[in-house]
Amino acid sequence: MNQVYKLCEKLNMDKSDLRCFENAQFLGTPTYHRASNRINFVLEVENLLPYAAYDVFVSKLTQDLKCRIQMDMKVRNNEYDVININKYVKRIAERNKALRVFMLTFPLYC
């Protein structure tokens, strides 16, 4: 098992979410920034994570490590689900007022 999968198990993620991380790996070493209490890392995954699995992973990691998480994803398979992408866009736009206009122009806003 890889490091990411083991981490997900330690975070007590449910089996349906765990499957999404079976072939995931860290690209480089996660970096902690003390001044902003944030960990940055890049996660390489086979397919774009379902937004719900991403959200659970980041939330549990934030709670466990008691710091902010900045996670970028590198996706090996370039096929994607537009509805799943929309969930990411919606979340980003909700957190950044300047991007709300973009959210409204996204075709499948829900």
N, C-alpha and C positions, 0 to 999 in steps of 0.2 A: 504494500500500500504506500501511496505517496504522502508527503508531508501535509499537503492541503487536506486530503481526505482524513488523515489522522486528526488534524486540527478540527475539522467539522465534527468528527465523532466526539472529541473532547467538549465541543460546544453543545453536545446533545441535540444535534439536528436530526429531524426525522428521516426515515429511510427514503422517502420520495425526493427530498432535497439532497440527501447524501449522494444519490446516483448522479446528480448533475456535476459532482466534483470528483468522480472516479479517475478521470484522466487530467485533472487540473494540476498545474505546477506553478510555483513562483518563478518569475523571470528575474534573476538577480536576487539581492538580499533586501528584505523589507527594512526600511529606514525609519528610525524614530527621531522626531524633531521635538526636542524638549521645550523650546520657546512656545510652540503652538500646541503642545501635547497631542501630536498627531503622528500616526504611522502611515507611511506611503509604501505602496507595493504594486507590482504588476502581476496579474494572475493570467496565465495562459490556459484557455479552456477549449475543448473540442467544438462546442456549440455555444452560442450566446446563452447565458444563464437565463432561465425564466426569471422575470422580475421578482416574483415572490421568493424564490430561492436566494437571489442576490440580497434582497432586503433582510431576510432572516439571517443570512451569513454576516452581513455588515452590522446588523443590530446586536446579534449575540457577541460578536467580536468587540464591539464598542463597550458593551456591558462588562464583558470579562476582563478586558484590558484597561478599562476606565480612561479611554482616550478617543480622540477622533480618528476616523479611518478614511484614507484617500486611496481608493482602489481603482486602478485602471485595468481593463481587460484586453487581452489579445485573443482573438477568436480564430481558430484554425479553419473552421468551415464557414465560408462566407454566405451560406444560405441562412435566411432569418425570417422570422415571423413579424410582420408589420405591426400586429396588435401588441406583441411583446415589446418591440421598439417604442411604440407609443407610450407604454407604461413608464419606460425610462425617461422619455422626453417630458412627460407630464410631471414626474417627480423632480426633475432638474428645474423645470420652469416654475414649479411651486416654490422652490427654495430660492429662486433668483428672480426678483420682480422684473428686471430688465429683459428677461427671456419670455415673459408671459405672452407677448405679442406672437412670438414664434410658436408657442403652444397652440394658439388659436388658429394658426395657419396650417398646422399639421393636419393632414387629411382625415385621420381617424380619431381625432380628439374625443376622449370619453371621460 
